[in-house]
Amino acid sequence: MTQSILDVRGIGPAMQIVLAKQGVKTIEDLASTTVELLALTPGISELKATQVINDARKLVASIIPDENVTSTTKKAKTKVKKSAEKSKKDKSKDKKNKKGKDKKKDKEKSKKSKKKSK
């Protein structure tokens, strides 16, 4: 009997779509990911990621021998990892942009205060 990712407690149709966009389409994909990577998914906290991964692993263990789990999911794990790296890069760019804007504002304030003091 094959099981759907929807059989994992905490995964509904909307979350299934979000995960599929990150390359996590099967229970095996979900079972092989890490809490850190899954927690980068919008709508999933570290606590929920832990629970979902543990439930997925229990389901996988009941249908597939352990030695087959990791070999069938390397591709999905790589996709999730790449997606997480991209997300980190985007956040880093946002921080740099904000720092640049903050420095600009500080310079403008400094110029204004110098003008006022004259």
C-alpha positions as CSV (number, residue, x, y, z in Angstrom):
1,M,0.0,0.0,0.0
2,T,1.5,3.4,-1.0
3,Q,1.0,6.3,1.3
4,S,0.6,9.9,0.4
5,I,2.4,12.8,2.0
6,L,-1.1,13.8,3.2
7,D,-0.9,10.8,5.5
8,V,1.6,12.6,7.6
9,R,0.1,14.3,10.6
10,G,0.3,18.1,10.2
11,I,0.5,18.1,6.4
12,G,-2.7,19.2,4.5
13,P,-3.3,20.1,0.9
14,A,-2.0,23.6,1.1
15,M,1.3,22.5,2.9
16,Q,1.6,19.7,0.3
17,I,1.7,22.3,-2.4
18,V,4.3,24.4,-0.6
19,L,6.5,21.4,0.0
20,A,6.2,20.2,-3.6
21,K,7.5,23.5,-4.8
22,Q,10.6,22.8,-2.7
23,G,11.0,19.3,-4.1
24,V,9.4,17.4,-1.2
25,K,6.7,15.4,-2.8
26,T,6.7,12.0,-1.1
27,I,6.8,10.7,2.5
28,E,10.4,9.4,1.7
29,D,11.4,13.0,0.7
30,L,10.0,14.3,3.9
31,A,11.6,11.6,6.1
32,S,15.0,12.3,4.6
33,T,15.1,16.0,5.1
34,T,16.5,17.8,8.2
35,V,14.6,19.8,10.8
36,E,16.7,22.9,9.9
37,L,15.9,22.7,6.2
38,L,12.2,22.0,6.8
39,A,11.9,24.8,9.3
40,L,12.9,27.2,6.5
41,T,9.6,26.4,4.8
42,P,7.0,29.1,5.3
43,G,4.4,28.0,7.9
44,I,6.6,25.4,9.5
45,S,8.3,26.0,12.9
46,E,11.2,23.9,14.2
47,L,8.8,22.2,16.5
48,K,6.4,21.3,13.7
49,A,9.3,20.3,11.4
50,T,10.5,17.9,14.1
51,Q,7.0,16.4,14.5
52,V,6.4,16.1,10.8
53,I,9.7,14.5,10.0
54,N,9.3,12.0,12.9
55,D,5.9,11.0,11.7
56,A,7.1,10.7,8.1
57,R,10.0,8.4,9.3
58,K,7.6,6.2,11.2
59,L,5.4,5.8,8.1
60,V,8.4,5.1,5.9
61,A,9.7,2.6,8.3
62,S,6.5,0.7,8.1
63,I,6.5,0.5,4.3
64,I,10.2,0.6,3.2
65,P,13.3,-1.0,4.7
66,D,15.7,1.6,6.2
67,E,18.5,0.9,3.6
68,N,16.3,2.1,0.8
69,V,15.1,5.4,2.4
70,T,18.3,7.4,2.0
71,S,19.1,6.2,-1.5
72,T,15.7,7.1,-2.9
73,T,15.6,10.6,-1.5
74,K,19.0,12.2,-2.2
75,K,17.5,14.1,-5.1
76,A,14.7,15.7,-3.1
77,K,17.1,16.4,-0.2
78,T,19.4,18.3,-2.6
79,K,16.4,20.3,-3.9
80,V,15.4,21.3,-0.4
81,K,18.9,22.2,0.4
82,K,19.3,24.4,-2.7
83,S,16.0,26.1,-1.9
84,A,17.1,26.8,1.7
85,E,20.5,28.2,0.5
86,K,18.6,30.5,-1.9
87,S,16.4,31.6,0.9
88,K,19.4,32.4,3.1
89,K,21.0,34.4,0.2
90,D,17.9,36.4,-0.3
91,K,17.7,37.2,3.4
92,S,21.3,38.2,3.4
93,K,20.8,40.6,0.5
94,D,17.8,42.1,2.3
95,K,20.0,42.7,5.4
96,K,22.7,44.3,3.3
97,N,20.2,46.6,1.6
98,K,18.8,47.6,4.9
99,K,22.2,48.3,6.3
100,G,23.0,50.5,3.3
101,K,19.8,52.4,3.7
102,D,20.4,52.9,7.4
103,K,23.9,54.3,6.7
104,K,22.4,56.7,4.2
105,K,19.8,57.9,6.7
106,D,22.5,58.3,9.3
107,K,24.6,60.5,6.9
108,E,21.6,62.6,6.1
109,K,20.8,63.1,9.8
110,S,24.4,64.0,10.4
111,K,24.4,66.6,7.6
112,K,21.1,68.1,8.9
113,S,22.4,68.3,12.5
114,K,25.6,70.0,11.2
115,K,23.6,72.6,9.3
116,K,21.4,73.3,12.4
117,S,24.4,73.8,14.6
118,K,25.9,76.4,12.2
